[in-house]
Amino acid sequence: MALSDQLLEKLACPKCKGKLEYLENECQLLCDNCKLAYRITDNIPVLLVEEAEKYE
């Protein structure tokens, strides 16, 4: 199940408060400002900076 558009509009990066890009197939939310990837587990975004992964 995909995240709703309504939820995606309200989500922001917990580190910089920037917009998140939703990658449905990878089950991730990406922050281009911080270069962090937040996972989505059981349709629940895990927006903990400590658990985010860096990407390039």
N, C-alpha and C positions, 0 to 999 in steps of 0.2 A: 504494500500500500504506500502510495506517495504522500509526502507531507502536503497539507493544504496550502493554497495560495495565501489564505488569510493568516496562517501561522507564519509562513515565510516572510510576509510583510513586516511582522513584528520582531523577528529575530535579528540580533546584531551580535557582532563579535564581542565577547566579554572583555577582551583586552583593550581594543581601540574604539569600540562602539561603531565600527564600520559595517558596511553591507556585506552579507554573506551570499556566496554563490552556491546554489544547490546542485549537486551531482547525484541524480537519482540512481543511476546504475552502480555507482561506487559507494552509495550510502554515506555520503560525506557532505559537509558544508565547508566551503573554502573562504578564507579571508585573504584577499589580494594585498591588503595593506601590511598585515603581520606575517604573511606567508605561512599561515597555520591551517591545518585541515582538522575539522572536528567530525568525529564519527557519529553515525546515527545507529542506535541499537534498538531493535523492536519498535521502530517508528518514533523513537524518543531521541532528540538531539542531545548529545553529551557535550555541553558547552563549558567544560572545565579547561582552563588554560594549561593546567598541569598534565592533562591527558591528551592534549592536541599534539599532532605531529607536524613537524616542519616540512615544507616542500619548496621546490625551486621552480 
